[in-house]
């Protein structure tokens, strides 16, 4: 019976990996059409979806969220990946604390998702946005190792930048920039 459960679990993981790889490969072929995005409505919807499925105590603060130019479906995926990671990598904390916000810097809108989770060692930063590059074990945190690579590819396709700051066991803050609405 145990081997059947292992086969089912591994089959599910393989299916998730294939889905993520297909999504990643499709990103290179899509034409990015920029439109005005009401970023606050996307952040609010994604936050509610990600938090309702979680049983931990979560304090999620959404500060000023500026609108920007982008392709809504792709940018929504960026928010899904970053907010779900903030929740996932904070799950071992007694209380999950997440802050989401934005500011205008050098004619770019810079968004961020900050958490109090596991964080990562900045000496491995170069691996952070790579495909299959994990800084934590699969046993500690589930995932396929493609989520941040997808974020980077989407933001690069929008001529933006993505970066992160962290201290191990003290949380992380992920940033990305987009064109403002002029």
C-alpha positions as CSV (number, residue, x, y, z in Angstrom):
1,X,0.0,0.0,0.0
2,X,2.9,2.4,0.8
3,X,4.4,1.9,-2.7
4,X,1.0,2.8,-4.3
5,X,0.9,6.0,-2.3
6,X,4.5,6.8,-3.3
7,X,3.6,6.2,-6.9
8,X,0.5,8.5,-6.7
9,X,2.5,11.2,-4.9
10,X,5.3,11.1,-7.4
11,X,2.9,11.1,-10.3
12,X,1.2,14.2,-9.0
13,X,4.6,15.9,-8.5
14,X,5.6,15.0,-12.1
15,X,2.3,16.4,-13.4
16,X,2.9,19.7,-11.6
17,X,6.5,19.8,-12.9
18,X,5.3,19.3,-16.5
19,X,2.6,21.9,-16.2
20,X,5.2,24.4,-14.8
21,X,7.7,23.6,-17.6
22,X,5.0,24.1,-20.2
23,X,4.0,27.4,-18.7
24,X,7.6,28.5,-18.6
25,X,8.2,27.6,-22.2
26,X,5.1,29.4,-23.4
27,X,6.2,32.6,-21.9
28,X,8.9,33.1,-24.6
29,X,6.4,32.9,-27.4
30,X,3.7,35.3,-26.1
31,X,3.5,38.8,-27.4
32,X,3.3,41.2,-24.5
33,X,0.6,43.8,-25.0
34,X,0.7,46.6,-22.4
35,X,-2.5,48.0,-21.0
36,X,-3.3,49.8,-17.8
37,X,-3.5,47.4,-14.9
38,X,-5.5,48.1,-11.7
39,X,-2.8,46.5,-9.6
40,X,-4.7,46.9,-6.4
41,X,-7.6,44.7,-7.6
42,X,-5.2,42.0,-8.7
43,X,-3.3,42.0,-5.5
44,X,-6.5,42.0,-3.4
45,X,-7.9,39.0,-5.4
46,X,-4.7,37.0,-5.3
47,X,-4.2,37.7,-1.6
48,X,-7.7,36.5,-0.7
49,X,-7.2,33.3,-2.8
50,X,-3.8,32.5,-1.3
51,X,-4.8,33.3,2.3
52,X,-8.1,31.5,2.4
53,X,-6.5,28.1,1.7
54,X,-4.1,28.5,4.6
55,X,-4.7,27.5,8.2
56,X,-1.8,29.5,9.8
57,X,-2.4,32.8,11.5
58,X,-1.6,35.4,8.8
59,X,-1.3,39.1,9.0
60,X,-1.1,40.5,5.5
61,X,-0.9,44.3,5.1
62,X,-1.4,45.8,1.7
63,X,0.0,49.4,1.5
64,X,-0.2,51.8,-1.4
65,X,-0.4,49.8,-4.7
66,X,0.1,52.0,-7.8
67,X,-1.3,51.1,-11.2
68,X,1.2,50.2,-14.0
69,X,1.4,49.1,-17.6
70,X,1.5,45.4,-18.4
71,X,-0.3,42.3,-19.6
72,X,-2.8,41.6,-16.8
73,X,-2.8,37.7,-17.0
74,X,1.0,37.6,-16.9
75,X,1.3,40.1,-14.1
76,X,-1.3,38.3,-12.1
77,X,0.9,35.1,-12.3
78,X,3.8,37.1,-10.9
79,X,1.6,38.1,-7.9
80,X,0.4,34.5,-7.4
81,X,3.9,33.2,-7.4
82,X,5.3,35.9,-5.0
83,X,2.4,35.9,-2.5
84,X,2.1,32.1,-2.4
85,X,5.9,31.9,-1.9
86,X,5.6,34.4,1.0
87,X,3.0,32.2,2.6
88,X,4.8,28.9,1.9
89,X,8.2,30.0,3.1
90,X,6.7,31.5,6.3
91,X,4.6,28.5,7.2
92,X,6.9,27.4,10.1
93,X,6.5,30.7,11.9
94,X,3.9,30.9,14.6
95,X,2.4,34.0,12.9
96,X,3.0,34.8,9.2
97,X,3.5,38.4,8.5
98,X,3.4,39.7,4.9
99,X,3.6,43.2,3.6
100,X,2.8,44.2,0.0
101,X,3.4,47.6,-1.4
102,X,4.8,49.8,-4.2
103,X,6.5,53.1,-4.8
104,X,7.6,55.2,-7.8
105,X,11.4,55.1,-8.2
106,X,13.2,56.6,-11.2
107,X,10.1,56.6,-13.4
108,X,9.4,52.9,-12.6
109,X,6.8,51.5,-10.3
110,X,8.6,49.1,-7.9
111,X,6.4,46.5,-6.2
112,X,7.4,44.3,-3.3
113,X,6.3,41.3,-1.2
114,X,8.0,41.1,2.1
115,X,7.6,38.2,4.6
116,X,9.0,37.0,7.9
117,X,9.7,33.4,6.7
118,X,12.7,31.2,6.2
119,X,14.6,33.7,4.0
120,X,17.7,32.5,2.2
121,X,21.4,33.0,2.3
122,X,22.4,35.9,-0.1
123,X,25.6,34.1,-1.1
124,X,23.3,31.8,-3.2
125,X,21.4,34.7,-4.8
126,X,22.6,33.8,-8.3
127,X,20.6,30.6,-8.1
128,X,17.4,32.2,-6.9
129,X,15.7,32.9,-10.3
130,X,17.0,29.9,-12.2
131,X,15.0,26.9,-13.3
132,X,15.2,24.0,-10.9
133,X,17.3,26.0,-8.5
134,X,16.0,25.5,-5.0
135,X,17.6,27.0,-1.9
136,X,15.5,24.8,0.5
137,X,14.9,21.1,0.4
138,X,11.7,19.6,-1.2
139,X,10.9,18.0,2.2
140,X,11.0,21.4,4.0
141,X,9.0,23.3,1.3
142,X,7.1,21.8,-1.6
143,X,7.5,23.1,-5.1
144,X,8.9,22.5,-8.6
145,X,11.7,25.1,-8.5
146,X,10.3,27.0,-11.5
147,X,8.1,29.7,-9.8
148,X,10.7,32.4,-9.5
149,X,12.1,31.7,-13.0
150,X,8.6,32.3,-14.3
151,X,8.4,35.6,-12.4
152,X,11.8,36.7,-13.8
153,X,10.8,35.8,-17.4
154,X,7.5,37.6,-17.1
155,X,9.1,40.8,-15.7
156,X,11.9,40.7,-18.3
157,X,9.3,40.4,-21.0
158,X,7.8,43.6,-19.6
159,X,11.2,45.3,-19.7
160,X,11.3,45.4,-15.9
161,X,13.6,44.0,-13.3
162,X,13.2,41.6,-10.5
163,X,15.4,41.2,-7.4
164,X,15.3,40.1,-3.8
165,X,16.9,40.8,-0.4
166,X,17.0,38.3,2.5
167,X,18.6,37.1,5.6
168,X,18.4,33.4,6.5
169,X,15.6,32.7,9.0
170,X,14.6,36.4,9.0
171,X,12.4,36.6,5.9
172,X,12.7,37.9,2.4
173,X,11.6,40.8,0.3
174,X,11.0,40.3,-3.5
175,X,10.8,43.3,-5.8
176,X,9.8,43.9,-9.4
177,X,9.5,47.0,-11.5
178,X,7.1,47.9,-14.3
179,X,6.4,51.0,-16.5
180,X,4.1,53.5,-14.8
181,X,1.0,54.9,-16.4
182,X,1.9,58.3,-17.8
